[in-house]
Amino acid sequence: MTQVRAITDTPPAEQGSALRGWLGVGAVTGATFTVVTSEMLPVGLLTPISDALRVTEGAAGLSMTVAGLVAALSAPLLTAALGRTDRRIVLCGLLAVLILGNLGAAWAPNFAVMMGARVLVGVGIGGVWAIAPSLAARLVPAKSVGAATALVFSGVAVASVIGIPAGTYIGALVGWRAAFLIAAGLALVVLIALAALLPTLSATRAAPLRAVLGLTREPRFRTALLVVAFLVTGHFAAYTYIRPLLEKVTGVGASTIGTVLLVYGIAGVLGNFGAGSLAVRNPRRTLLTISAPLAVAVLLIPALGGSLWLAVTLMVVWGLSYGGVSVTTQNWVFVAAPDAREGASSLYAGVFNAAIAVGALFGGRTADAFGVTSAMWLGGALVLIALAVGAFGRAPEQRG
C-alpha cells in the first residue's frame, strides 16, 4: 500500500517562535470551533427555521444532513486535490466559503436557498476537519504536541458549550437569522487570525485519494471507522431533534432549552478532557466506558424527560459521554495509521460527517413518521451497535 506521509514531517523549529506557534494553534482551534458551531446551529433553531421556511421539523433537519454529506465528500477529496498547497491559504479559503454559507442561510427566503447555503457550509466543514487535526504538531515543539492537539479538539466541545446554546439564545431574542449572521462574523474574525498568525504550512507530500482509501485495509482503522459510523449516526439521530423533544416531553421554552444545552455543553467539555488522557493509553476501554452511559441517557430521556431535573441529569450524562467521542476515536485513528495522519484524518472526517448527515436524516424521517421520541429510540439502538463493534472489533494495544 502506498504510504501517505503525515504532514507532521516538517520540524516544529521551522514554524517560528514558540509563542507564535501557540497563537497559531489558537487560531486553528478557533477554526474548529467556528465550523462546528456553524454546522450545529440548526439543532437549537430547528423549530423557528421550520416555521419560517414552512417545512416540517424533520425536513428542517435536512439542513444538518446536507452540510454533513457535503463535508463527508469534501474532506478526502479536498485533501487529495490540494496536494502540497499551503495549508494556511487553504484554511483561509475554507473560512471564506463558510462565511458565504452562513450569510446565505441568514438571508434564505425559502428552503431551497437554505439548502444551497448549507452546501457551502459543508465544504468549509469538511476541509477544515481534514486539515486541522494534524497541524498542531507543526506549530509547537515536540514536547507540546499532545497539549496542542487537545486544544485544537477542544474547539468541538467549546462549540457545544458556547456556540449552540448562544445560537439558541440569539434565536429566541432577535430571531434565528441573526444567529447565522453572527456565525458569519465569527468566521471572518477567525479568517483574519489564521492569515495573521499561521506560518507557511506547505504539505511535505501529497495524499492521493487511492492511498487514503487504502488505509481501510488496516483492521484497527476499519474498526474505528465503523464505531464512528454507528455511534455518531445514533447521537445525531437523537440530538438533532432534542429541542422538539424537550418542548413536547419536558414542556420548556426556548430560553430554558438554551440553558439545558449550555449545561450539556459544559458536561461535554469535561468529558472531552477527561477522556483525552485515558484514550491515549487505551482507546477501546475509553470508548466502551463512554458509549454505555451515552446509550442509557438517550434511551431514557423520552421516558423520564417529563421531569425537568431528570431531563437535565440525563443531558449531563449525555454530554459527559459524547464529549469524549471525538478525542477518543481520533486518537484510535492516529494510532492505527501513525504514518498517514492527514490522510487518516480526512477519511475519519468524511465518515464522521457522513454519520452526522445520515443521523439527522434518519432521525428526521423517524420523527416525522412516528413522533419525535422515536428518534431517541433509534439513536440509542445505534449507539448500542457501536458499543458492540468497539467491544469485539480489532483495536490498538493498551499503552502505558
Disulfide bonds with the S-S distance in Angstrom:
none
